[in-house]
Amino acid sequence: MSTRFLSCVAFVLLAGTSCELFVSTDELHDGRCRSDQKVCNNRCVMKSDPNTGCSSDLCGPCVLLHATPRCTEAGLCAVSVCNSGYKHCDPLAPPDGCETDIFHSPDNCGDCAPRAPDCRRPHNVPGCALGQCATGGCEMGYDDCNRIFDDGCEVDLQNDAANCGACFHACPQGQTCVAGACS
């Protein structure tokens, strides 16, 4: 619907008349949008804009976890690109974004399983740091004394006389390590 205002002012001294025409057209162009648009908040917006939703009847933005959204031809919100360090790894989950932190998830370290490396090593708790397998800790009674990831938590602190109860805590000559104590 268009609104028009006509304002005329008579100038007695100049014996003339001055008129101005003010035209204000609403954004809906007489209540209608183009076929590739929809009405949101009394204005026409593109149906393909994820900032105003992708469906023809919703106007809220597409909200996806750790992702930049896009609209599909079917009018659905979808992932355009995942944020750095995230992927959509669960094919059975709804496409609600990029839910997996591949920089810190030991099960999806650096990539989605099964393409991700196996971060399990002997007696370690699997860990992941910046997309690389790491020791996330050791099982009780074990430690990673040499700090080499590939051999896991290689020391049995309960029975190792060179590392009795703790890394590099050696038992005195002639003693053995039993239950983490020298005797």
LUMDRENBA-313415 format. One line per 3 residues: number of its first residue (from 1); their letters; for each residue x, y, z of N, C-alpha, C, CB. Coordinates in pm, 1 decimal. Glycine has a CB too. Example, Ala and Ser with C-alpha at 12.3 -4.5 7.8 and 13.67 -1.06 7.14 Angstrom:
BEGIN
1	as	1319.0:-569.0:780.0:1230.0:-450.0:780.0:1320.0:-330.0:780.0:1130.8:-447.3:904.6; 1285.0:-225.0:708.0:1367.0:-106.0:714.0:1290.0:3.0:787.0:1408.4:-59.8:572.5 .
***
This chain:
BEGIN
1	mst	84.6:-116.2:0.0:0.0:0.0:0.0:89.1:122.3:0.0:-96.2:-0.2:120.6; 64.6:216.3:-86.5:143.0:338.7:-95.9:71.1:450.1:-23.9:168.9:377.0:-242.4; 148.3:535.5:37.2:92.9:651.9:102.0:153.2:773.6:35.2:120.1:651.0:255.2 .
4	rfl	70.0:867.2:-3.1:119.1:986.7:-70.4:68.6:1108.8:6.5:72.9:990.7:-220.4; 157.2:1203.7:22.4:121.5:1329.2:88.2:149.5:1443.1:-9.0:200.9:1348.4:222.2; 57.5:1532.9:-21.5:76.3:1650.4:-104.9:70.1:1771.1:-14.3:-30.3:1658.9:-218.7 .
7	scv	173.8:1849.0:-17.9:180.5:1965.8:67.5:201.9:2087.8:-20.7:293.6:1952.2:173.7; 109.7:2180.4:-13.4:122.4:2304.3:-90.7:124.5:2422.5:4.4:6.6:2318.8:-193.4; 213.4:2515.8:-24.0:224.9:2636.1:57.6:210.6:2756.3:-37.0:362.8:2639.9:137.0 .
10	afv	120.6:2843.8:-4.1:101.5:2964.1:-86.7:190.6:3075.3:-34.4:-47.6:3009.3:-87.0; 257.5:3138.4:-124.2:341.8:3251.4:-88.5:270.3:3378.9:-133.6:484.5:3239.2:-153.5; 217.6:3450.1:-39.7:140.1:3569.8:-70.4:230.1:3678.1:-129.0:68.9:3622.0:55.5 .
13	lla	347.4:3693.5:-73.9:434.2:3800.1:-119.7:482.7:3776.3:-261.1:551.6:3815.0:-27.1; 508.1:3652.8:-294.3:560.2:3622.4:-426.7:448.0:3591.5:-525.2:656.7:3505.3:-419.5; 329.7:3585.6:-474.5:212.6:3556.8:-555.4:229.8:3426.5:-631.8:185.4:3671.0:-651.8 .
16	gts	287.3:3326.8:-564.6:304.7:3197.3:-628.2:269.2:3085.8:-532.6:447.4:3180.6:-677.8; 272.1:2969.8:-580.7:241.9:2853.5:-499.0:355.2:2753.3:-515.8:104.4:2790.7:-538.0; 392.9:2690.3:-405.0:497.3:2588.4:-408.8:437.7:2458.5:-357.2:622.3:2630.9:-324.5 .
19	cel	456.8:2353.2:-430.2:402.5:2222.7:-388.2:514.3:2119.4:-384.8:288.6:2176.1:-483.8; 503.7:2027.1:-288.8:597.2:1915.0:-279.7:516.2:1787.5:-269.2:694.3:1930.2:-158.0; 564.4:1683.1:-331.0:498.4:1553.4:-324.5:588.2:1458.9:-245.6:468.5:1497.0:-467.7 .
22	fvs	536.6:1404.1:-137.7:609.2:1306.9:-55.9:549.2:1169.7:-82.9:602.2:1343.1:97.2; 631.3:1074.4:-124.5:582.9:939.6:-154.3:653.0:842.4:-60.4:608.3:901.2:-304.5; 574.9:762.7:10.9:629.4:660.5:99.1:565.9:527.7:60.6:603.5:694.8:249.9 .
25	tde	642.8:439.0:2.7:588.2:307.9:-33.6:633.8:207.5:69.5:632.6:264.5:-176.6; 543.5:121.8:111.3:583.4:19.9:208.1:671.4:-83.4:140.8:460.2:-47.4:271.2; 744.2:-163.2:222.1:837.9:-262.6:170.5:766.3:-377.9:100.5:924.0:-316.4:283.5 .
28	lhd	640.6:-397.1:127.8:569.7:-511.7:73.3:512.8:-485.5:-65.2:459.4:-551.9:166.1; 531.2:-367.1:-117.9:481.5:-335.3:-251.8:336.0:-378.5:-267.0:568.5:-402.9:-359.1; 252.4:-310.8:-195.1:108.0:-338.9:-194.2:76.3:-475.8:-134.0:52.2:-331.4:-336.3 .
31	grc	152.9:-516.3:-31.4:123.3:-638.3:42.1:174.9:-765.8:-19.8:-20.0:-650.1:58.8; 252.7:-756.0:-127.0:301.2:-876.3:-194.1:453.4:-871.2:-206.5:235.9:-891.5:-333.7; 513.7:-988.1:-200.2:657.6:-1001.9:-223.1:677.6:-1078.2:-353.4:728.3:-1075.2:-103.1 .
34	rsd	797.7:-1069.8:-407.0:830.5:-1149.2:-525.5:825.2:-1297.8:-489.9:971.2:-1110.8:-581.3; 823.1:-1383.2:-589.6:810.9:-1528.0:-566.0:931.0:-1586.2:-491.8:793.6:-1600.5:-698.1; 1048.5:-1522.6:-501.0:1167.1:-1572.5:-430.1:1183.0:-1507.1:-293.2:1292.6:-1548.0:-513.7 .
37	qkv	1077.5:-1437.4:-247.1:1080.3:-1369.8:-117.0:963.0:-1413.5:-32.1:1078.6:-1217.6:-134.6; 968.3:-1375.5:95.3:859.6:-1400.2:190.6:848.3:-1278.8:281.0:884.5:-1530.8:274.3; 737.9:-1270.1:353.6:714.6:-1157.3:443.3:767.8:-1191.6:581.8:563.8:-1121.3:449.7 .
40	cnn	857.1:-1108.3:633.5:907.0:-1118.7:770.8:909.6:-978.8:829.9:1049.4:-1185.1:776.1; 838.6:-961.6:939.6:835.0:-832.2:1009.0:795.4:-718.5:914.2:971.7:-802.2:1072.3; 691.9:-743.1:837.6:635.7:-643.9:745.4:733.6:-596.0:638.4:587.1:-525.9:823.2 .
43	rcv	825.4:-683.4:601.0:914.4:-650.0:489.4:942.7:-776.6:410.8:1047.2:-584.9:539.6; 982.5:-759.0:287.8:1014.2:-872.3:202.0:1160.2:-912.0:222.4:986.5:-838.5:53.2; 1182.6:-1040.5:243.5:1318.4:-1094.0:258.9:1332.8:-1215.2:167.6:1348.3:-1132.5:408.4 .
46	mks	1455.3:-1246.5:133.3:1481.3:-1360.5:45.5:1452.2:-1491.5:119.7:1628.2:-1358.1:-5.2; 1388.0:-1584.5:51.1:1362.4:-1716.4:109.4:1491.3:-1794.1:129.9:1267.4:-1796.2:20.7; 1594.6:-1760.0:54.2:1722.0:-1832.7:61.4:1819.8:-1773.0:161.8:1786.5:-1835.9:-74.7 .
49	dpn	1774.7:-1681.2:247.2:1862.5:-1617.8:345.7:1852.0:-1690.2:479.0:1827.1:-1468.4:362.7; 1958.8:-1759.3:523.8:1951.5:-1830.6:651.4:1934.7:-1737.6:771.7:2075.7:-1913.9:669.9; 1960.7:-1608.2:754.5:1941.0:-1514.0:864.8:1793.8:-1489.0:894.3:2009.3:-1382.8:833.6 .
52	tgc	1707.1:-1519.7:799.8:1563.4:-1505.1:821.3:1492.2:-1638.8:803.2:1505.0:-1400.4:725.1; 1562.2:-1747.1:824.5:1503.2:-1879.7:812.5:1491.4:-1920.9:667.5:1366.9:-1883.7:878.9; 1479.8:-2048.0:645.3:1476.9:-2099.1:508.3:1337.4:-2137.9:463.0:1568.1:-2217.9:495.8 .
55	ssd	1249.2:-2165.5:555.5:1114.8:-2208.2:516.0:1030.5:-2086.2:483.6:1048.0:-2292.5:627.5; 921.4:-2108.6:415.4:836.3:-1997.5:374.1:749.0:-1946.2:487.6:749.3:-2039.5:258.3; 736.9:-2021.0:598.0:648.8:-1976.2:705.0:721.2:-1936.1:833.3:551.1:-2083.4:735.9 .
58	lcg	852.7:-1946.5:839.0:926.9:-1905.5:958.1:1019.7:-1789.3:924.5:1007.6:-2023.9:1016.0; 1043.8:-1703.5:1023.7:1130.6:-1588.3:1000.7:1252.4:-1586.8:1092.4:1052.3:-1460.9:1019.1; 1263.3:-1682.5:1183.4:1378.6:-1687.6:1272.4:1501.5:-1738.6:1199.9:1349.0:-1775.4:1392.6 .
61	pcv	1620.3:-1701.0:1246.6:1743.0:-1743.8:1177.6:1770.1:-1892.7:1194.5:1862.1:-1664.7:1229.1; 1843.8:-1949.1:1102.0:1891.5:-2086.8:1113.5:1999.1:-2087.2:1221.8:1947.3:-2141.9:975.2; 1986.8:-2176.5:1317.3:2085.6:-2185.8:1424.2:2143.5:-2326.4:1421.1:2022.7:-2153.0:1564.5 .
64	llh	2271.6:-2336.0:1391.4:2340.4:-2464.2:1383.3:2463.8:-2459.1:1473.5:2379.8:-2497.9:1235.7; 2495.8:-2570.4:1538.1:2612.7:-2576.9:1625.3:2741.6:-2564.3:1544.7:2612.8:-2707.9:1704.9; 2826.1:-2472.9:1582.3:2961.9:-2459.2:1527.1:2965.4:-2462.8:1374.2:3050.5:-2569.4:1581.7 .
67	atp	2870.4:-2393.7:1310.0:2862.8:-2399.0:1163.5:2806.7:-2269.9:1106.5:2776.9:-2517.1:1118.6; 2838.5:-2245.6:979.9:2775.8:-2138.7:902.5:2660.6:-2203.3:826.2:2879.2:-2067.2:804.5; 2537.1:-2152.6:844.2:2422.8:-2216.3:778.3:2402.9:-2170.0:633.9:2297.3:-2189.0:857.2 .
70	rct	2325.1:-2249.3:561.7:2278.9:-2216.3:426.5:2138.8:-2274.9:413.3:2377.2:-2272.7:314.2; 2067.6:-2233.8:311.4:1933.5:-2286.4:284.8:1940.5:-2384.7:168.4:1833.1:-2171.1:253.6; 1870.6:-2496.4:181.0:1862.5:-2592.6:70.8:1747.9:-2551.5:-21.5:1841.8:-2738.7:124.3 .
73	eag	1742.4:-2612.4:-139.2:1633.0:-2585.1:-232.4:1498.3:-2628.1:-174.7:1657.8:-2656.4:-365.4; 1502.2:-2724.6:-81.7:1379.0:-2772.0:-17.9:1334.4:-2680.4:96.0:1398.6:-2913.7:34.8; 1409.8:-2572.2:122.0:1372.4:-2479.1:227.6:1414.4:-2522.7:366.2:1226.3:-2458.7:225.9 .
76	lca	1521.0:-2599.3:376.3:1569.8:-2645.3:506.4:1702.8:-2579.9:539.3:1584.0:-2798.3:508.2; 1728.0:-2561.1:668.6:1858.8:-2512.4:712.8:1958.8:-2626.7:701.8:1852.8:-2457.0:859.4; 2077.5:-2597.1:650.7:2181.0:-2698.6:635.3:2317.0:-2635.1:662.9:2177.0:-2761.8:493.0 .
79	vsv	2416.0:-2720.3:683.7:2551.8:-2673.3:708.5:2616.0:-2630.6:577.0:2636.4:-2782.9:777.6; 2664.1:-2509.2:573.0:2742.2:-2463.1:458.8:2888.1:-2501.4:481.6:2727.0:-2308.6:438.2; 2939.3:-2468.8:599.2:3076.7:-2503.0:635.7:3084.7:-2510.7:788.1:3179.2:-2398.0:578.6 .
82	cns	3162.3:-2607.0:837.5:3183.5:-2621.0:981.6:3290.1:-2522.5:1027.1:3224.3:-2766.1:1017.9; 3276.7:-2475.4:1150.8:3381.1:-2392.4:1209.7:3507.5:-2475.6:1224.2:3336.5:-2334.8:1347.1; 3621.2:-2410.9:1227.8:3749.7:-2479.7:1241.0:3749.7:-2568.8:1365.3:3865.7:-2377.6:1247.9 .
85	gyk	3790.3:-2693.5:1347.2:3798.1:-2787.0:1458.2:3670.6:-2864.7:1486.0:3836.4:-2714.4:1579.1; 3568.2:-2847.0:1404.2:3440.8:-2916.5:1425.5:3396.9:-2985.9:1297.0:3331.6:-2817.7:1473.2; 3327.1:-3100.0:1314.3:3267.9:-3173.7:1202.0:3136.2:-3235.8:1246.8:3365.5:-3283.7:1149.1 .
88	hcd	3052.4:-3269.2:1149.6:2929.2:-3344.0:1176.1:2964.3:-3491.0:1158.6:2809.9:-3299.9:1079.8; 2987.5:-3560.9:1270.0:3036.3:-3699.6:1264.4:2929.0:-3805.0:1286.8:3143.6:-3718.4:1365.8; 2814.2:-3768.3:1340.2:2711.3:-3866.7:1371.2:2606.6:-3869.2:1260.4:2645.4:-3835.9:1507.3 .
91	pla	2614.3:-3966.9:1168.0:2519.7:-3969.5:1056.2:2376.5:-3999.0:1099.7:2563.3:-4072.3:954.8; 2356.6:-4052.0:1220.4:2221.8:-4082.0:1268.1:2158.0:-3962.9:1338.6:2225.2:-4201.0:1361.6; 2238.1:-3864.6:1376.2:2185.3:-3746.0:1443.0:2127.3:-3650.4:1339.6:2295.3:-3675.9:1526.2 .
94	ppd	2028.9:-3569.4:1380.8:1975.8:-3471.4:1285.2:2086.2:-3372.4:1247.3:1852.4:-3396.0:1345.0; 2079.5:-3317.7:1127.5:2184.1:-3224.3:1084.4:2170.3:-3089.1:1154.6:2178.8:-3205.1:932.2; 2201.9:-3088.5:1284.1:2187.1:-2967.1:1364.6:2316.2:-2886.9:1373.2:2140.4:-3002.7:1503.8 .
97	gce	2411.2:-2920.6:1290.5:2536.7:-2847.2:1289.4:2655.5:-2940.9:1293.0:2542.8:-2751.7:1406.1; 2763.9:-2888.6:1343.2:2889.5:-2963.0:1350.6:2917.6:-2988.8:1497.5:3008.2:-2885.0:1282.0; 2868.3:-3100.9:1548.0:2866.0:-3127.6:1691.1:2996.0:-3183.6:1747.3:2756.4:-3221.6:1721.0 .
100	tdi	3085.0:-3232.6:1664.0:3204.2:-3302.4:1713.3:3327.2:-3213.5:1710.9:3229.9:-3427.1:1630.8; 3390.4:-3201.1:1827.4:3514.0:-3124.8:1842.5:3631.2:-3217.0:1808.5:3527.8:-3066.4:1988.1; 3674.6:-3213.0:1682.9:3780.5:-3304.1:1637.6:3918.8:-3262.0:1687.5:3781.3:-3311.5:1485.5 .
103	fhs	3928.3:-3147.1:1752.8:4055.9:-3105.7:1812.7:4074.7:-3167.4:1950.6:4063.4:-2953.0:1822.7; 3964.0:-3213.2:2014.9:3974.6:-3262.0:2152.7:3903.5:-3394.3:2180.2:3920.8:-3159.4:2244.6; 3831.8:-3449.4:2084.3:3758.4:-3574.2:2105.8:3849.4:-3694.4:2079.5:3633.4:-3580.3:2014.7 .
106	pdn	3878.8:-3775.3:2181.3:3965.6:-3891.1:2157.9:3907.3:-3993.6:2061.4:3995.4:-3958.2:2288.1; 3775.5:-3999.2:2049.4:3712.4:-4094.1:1957.0:3710.1:-4042.2:1813.3:3570.5:-4124.6:2002.6; 3724.8:-3912.5:1796.4:3723.2:-3849.2:1664.4:3838.5:-3748.6:1656.3:3585.5:-3778.9:1637.3 .
109	cgd	3956.8:-3792.4:1689.5:4072.7:-3703.6:1699.5:4127.4:-3669.6:1560.8:4182.6:-3768.4:1785.6; 4106.1:-3546.6:1517.8:4154.9:-3501.4:1388.3:4059.3:-3528.2:1273.5:4284.8:-3565.9:1359.2; 3964.6:-3621.4:1289.9:3868.1:-3654.6:1185.3:3757.0:-3738.9:1248.2:3937.0:-3730.9:1066.0 .
112	cap	3652.7:-3762.7:1173.8:3543.6:-3847.9:1220.9:3587.5:-3993.5:1217.1:3416.0:-3827.2:1135.5; 3545.2:-4071.2:1317.3:3569.9:-4214.8:1316.6:3491.5:-4273.6:1199.1:3528.2:-4281.8:1453.8; 3536.7:-4374.6:1132.4:3654.9:-4456.6:1158.1:3783.3:-4403.6:1094.3:3630.1:-4595.1:1109.4 .
115	rap	3776.8:-4286.5:1027.9:3898.3:-4231.9:966.1:3995.7:-4176.4:1069.7:3861.7:-4122.5:866.8; 3946.2:-4144.6:1188.9:4031.8:-4088.9:1294.9:4126.7:-4197.0:1346.8:3945.6:-4031.4:1411.8; 4246.8:-4158.4:1389.7:4338.9:-4258.6:1443.7:4287.9:-4312.0:1577.3:4479.8:-4198.8:1460.6 .
118	dcr	4329.7:-4431.4:1613.1:4294.7:-4490.7:1741.9:4390.4:-4434.4:1846.5:4301.4:-4648.0:1736.8; 4337.4:-4358.5:1940.8:4420.0:-4292.3:2041.9:4442.4:-4378.7:2166.4:4355.9:-4161.3:2082.3; 4398.8:-4505.0:2162.7:4420.0:-4593.5:2277.9:4560.3:-4652.7:2272.0:4313.5:-4706.6:2281.5 .
121	rph	4624.6:-4655.5:2386.2:4755.8:-4717.3:2402.8:4750.7:-4797.4:2531.6:4871.6:-4610.1:2405.7; 4848.8:-4883.7:2555.3:4845.7:-4965.8:2677.7:4833.8:-4880.9:2804.4:4971.6:-5052.1:2685.9; 4733.3:-4909.0:2883.4:4707.8:-4851.6:3015.6:4684.8:-4700.6:3015.4:4822.2:-4882.8:3105.4 .
124	nvp	4658.9:-4639.2:2898.2:4632.7:-4494.4:2899.3:4483.6:-4466.4:2888.4:4707.8:-4424.8:2784.3; 4446.9:-4346.5:2927.5:4314.4:-4293.1:2901.9:4331.4:-4212.3:2774.0:4257.6:-4205.1:3024.1; 4260.0:-4247.2:2665.6:4280.5:-4177.1:2539.1:4254.9:-4027.4:2552.0:4190.4:-4235.5:2431.8 .
127	gca	4337.7:-3949.8:2485.4:4322.4:-3805.0:2484.0:4346.9:-3752.3:2343.8:4418.4:-3738.7:2584.4; 4314.2:-3626.1:2324.2:4332.4:-3561.7:2193.8:4363.6:-3414.8:2219.7:4204.4:-3578.1:2102.0; 4470.9:-3365.4:2161.6:4510.1:-3225.3:2176.4:4536.2:-3166.4:2038.2:4636.2:-3211.4:2267.3 .
130	lgq	4456.9:-3066.3:2001.8:4466.9:-3000.3:1870.7:4463.7:-3098.8:1754.2:4594.4:-2918.6:1863.7; 4381.0:-3201.9:1767.6:4363.1:-3298.2:1659.9:4469.0:-3406.2:1653.5:4360.0:-3227.4:1531.3; 4554.8:-3414.8:1754.9:4658.7:-3518.2:1760.8:4635.7:-3603.5:1884.8:4801.9:-3454.8:1762.7 .
133	cat	4652.9:-3735.3:1871.9:4636.7:-3823.5:1987.1:4733.9:-3784.0:2097.2:4657.9:-3970.6:1946.8; 4686.4:-3794.0:2219.9:4767.5:-3760.4:2336.7:4724.9:-3849.8:2452.6:4753.0:-3609.3:2374.3; 4806.8:-3857.0:2554.1:4770.2:-3931.5:2674.8:4679.6:-3841.7:2757.4:4897.4:-3976.4:2757.1 .
136	ggc	4559.1:-3889.2:2780.8:4463.1:-3813.8:2860.4:4471.2:-3851.5:3007.3:4322.1:-3836.5:2808.5; 4563.9:-3935.3:3041.1:4581.8:-3984.6:3177.1:4617.0:-4131.7:3170.1:4454.4:-3961.5:3263.4; 4644.2:-4187.8:3284.6:4682.0:-4329.3:3292.1:4588.4:-4403.8:3385.8:4828.2:-4344.7:3339.2 .
139	emg	4575.9:-4533.6:3360.6:4498.9:-4617.1:3452.4:4566.2:-4612.8:3589.3:4487.7:-4764.2:3399.7; 4488.4:-4634.9:3694.4:4541.7:-4632.7:3830.1:4656.3:-4733.5:3842.3:4430.3:-4663.8:3933.3; 4766.9:-4687.2:3898.1:4882.7:-4773.6:3918.6:4983.3:-4769.6:3804.8:4837.3:-4913.7:3938.4 .
142	ydd	4954.0:-4694.9:3698.5:5043.9:-4683.7:3583.5:5076.4:-4537.0:3558.5:4980.8:-4748.0:3457.0; 5190.6:-4513.0:3491.1:5226.6:-4376.1:3454.6:5306.4:-4376.5:3324.6:5307.8:-4308.5:3567.8; 5307.6:-4261.5:3260.9:5380.8:-4240.9:3135.9:5511.6:-4169.6:3170.4:5295.6:-4157.7:3031.6 .
145	cnr	5605.9:-4241.4:3225.9:5729.3:-4180.8:3276.1:5818.9:-4128.1:3163.9:5806.0:-4281.7:3358.9; 5820.3:-4191.9:3049.1:5908.8:-4146.3:2941.1:5843.5:-4041.0:2851.6:5952.0:-4264.4:2856.6; 5716.3:-4008.9:2872.8:5641.4:-3908.1:2797.3:5640.4:-3934.7:2646.4:5699.8:-3770.9:2823.8 .
148	ifd	5644.8:-4061.3:2609.1:5633.0:-4101.6:2469.0:5493.0:-4159.8:2451.8:5745.4:-4206.2:2427.7; 5411.5:-4094.4:2372.0:5272.2:-4135.3:2357.8:5257.5:-4277.4:2305.0:5200.2:-4040.0:2266.5; 5337.3:-4315.4:2206.7:5316.7:-4442.4:2136.7:5324.1:-4565.6:2225.7:5417.2:-4455.5:2028.6 .
151	dgc	5399.6:-4562.6:2336.2:5404.8:-4681.6:2422.2:5309.3:-4672.1:2540.5:5546.1:-4702.9:2472.9; 5224.4:-4569.5:2540.9:5120.5:-4557.2:2643.0:5176.9:-4529.3:2780.8:5037.5:-4682.3:2647.5; 5106.3:-4575.5:2880.3:5149.7:-4561.7:3019.8:5229.4:-4687.7:3051.9:5026.3:-4542.4:3120.0 .
154	evd	5358.0:-4680.6:3021.6:5443.6:-4798.4:3014.5:5492.9:-4848.9:3149.3:5560.2:-4768.9:2928.8; 5479.2:-4772.2:3257.1:5537.6:-4812.1:3386.1:5428.9:-4856.5:3483.4:5618.7:-4695.9:3447.1; 5449.7:-4976.4:3541.4:5364.0:-5027.9:3647.8:5422.8:-4979.1:3780.4:5353.7:-5186.2:3643.2 .
157	lqn	5365.2:-4874.0:3834.8:5417.8:-4811.8:3957.2:5405.0:-4902.5:4079.8:5345.6:-4680.6:3983.5; 5328.2:-5007.9:4068.9:5309.1:-5099.8:4181.8:5421.5:-5202.4:4193.3:5176.1:-5171.9:4168.1; 5492.3:-5229.0:4082.1:5590.2:-5338.4:4082.7:5725.3:-5303.3:4020.4:5533.2:-5455.7:4010.5 .
160	daa	5749.6:-5178.3:3983.9:5874.1:-5139.8:3917.0:5968.5:-5075.0:4018.9:5845.7:-5042.1:3798.1; 6078.7:-5142.1:4051.5:6172.3:-5092.1:4153.4:6235.8:-4959.1:4111.8:6282.2:-5196.0:4179.8; 6245.7:-4928.4:3981.1:6302.6:-4801.7:3936.1:6200.3:-4687.8:3940.2:6357.4:-4816.7:3794.9 .
163	ncg	6073.9:-4723.3:3948.5:5964.8:-4625.0:3950.9:5859.1:-4673.5:4050.1:5902.4:-4604.4:3807.4; 5892.7:-4682.3:4174.4:5805.7:-4741.9:4276.3:5713.0:-4636.5:4336.5:5889.9:-4808.1:4387.2; 5585.6:-4645.2:4301.3:5485.8:-4550.6:4353.3:5481.4:-4419.9:4275.3:5514.1:-4520.9:4498.5 .
166	acf	5590.0:-4383.4:4206.6:5597.1:-4261.0:4126.0:5711.2:-4275.6:4026.6:5617.2:-4134.0:4215.9; 5702.4:-4199.7:3918.2:5810.4:-4201.8:3819.0:5942.3:-4159.5:3884.6:5776.7:-4108.2:3698.9; 6046.7:-4233.4:3851.5:6184.6:-4204.6:3893.5:6207.9:-4215.1:4044.6:6222.4:-4066.8:3848.0 .
169	hac	6115.2:-4277.2:4116.2:6136.2:-4303.6:4259.6:6189.3:-4447.0:4270.8:6001.4:-4284.1:4344.3; 6322.1:-4458.2:4273.6:6386.6:-4590.4:4275.0:6396.5:-4642.8:4417.9:6527.5:-4583.6:4210.5; 6376.7:-4773.6:4430.9:6395.4:-4837.3:4561.8:6546.4:-4850.0:4589.1:6324.9:-4978.9:4566.8 .
172	pqg	6585.5:-4843.3:4714.7:6726.4:-4863.3:4748.2:6773.1:-5001.7:4702.5:6748.9:-4846.4:4900.3; 6902.6:-5010.4:4678.5:6965.6:-5137.5:4633.2:6920.0:-5252.7:4721.3:7121.6:-5127.1:4635.8; 6875.2:-5359.1:4657.0:6836.3:-5479.4:4728.5:6688.4:-5483.6:4765.8:6918.6:-5492.2:4851.6 .
175	qtc	6614.9:-5373.3:4752.1:6471.8:-5372.8:4785.6:6389.8:-5391.0:4659.3:6431.8:-5241.4:4857.5; 6271.1:-5439.0:4676.6:6177.7:-5455.3:4565.3:6057.6:-5363.4:4585.7:6131.9:-5603.1:4552.5; 5981.6:-5347.6:4481.8:5861.6:-5263.8:4486.0:5740.5:-5356.1:4495.1:5852.3:-5169.5:4359.7 .
178	vag	5662.9:-5341.9:4600.1:5543.9:-5423.2:4619.7:5429.3:-5327.1:4654.6:5565.9:-5532.4:4733.1; 5324.6:-5330.7:4574.3:5206.0:-5245.0:4592.9:5245.0:-5097.3:4601.0:5129.6:-5286.0:4720.7; 5348.5:-5056.7:4522.6:5387.2:-4916.9:4515.0:5474.5:-4868.1:4628.6:5267.5:-4834.4:4509.4 .
181	acs	5529.4:-4963.0:4709.0:5615.0:-4925.6:4822.2:5740.8:-5014.1:4819.1:5538.0:-4940.9:4959.7; 5853.5:-4954.7:4850.8:5980.1:-5030.2:4855.7:5985.4:-5112.4:4982.7:6102.7:-4935.2:4848.0; 6033.3:-5236.3:4969.4:6047.7:-5320.6:5088.6:6162.7:-5416.6:5069.2:5917.6:-5398.1:5118.3 .
***
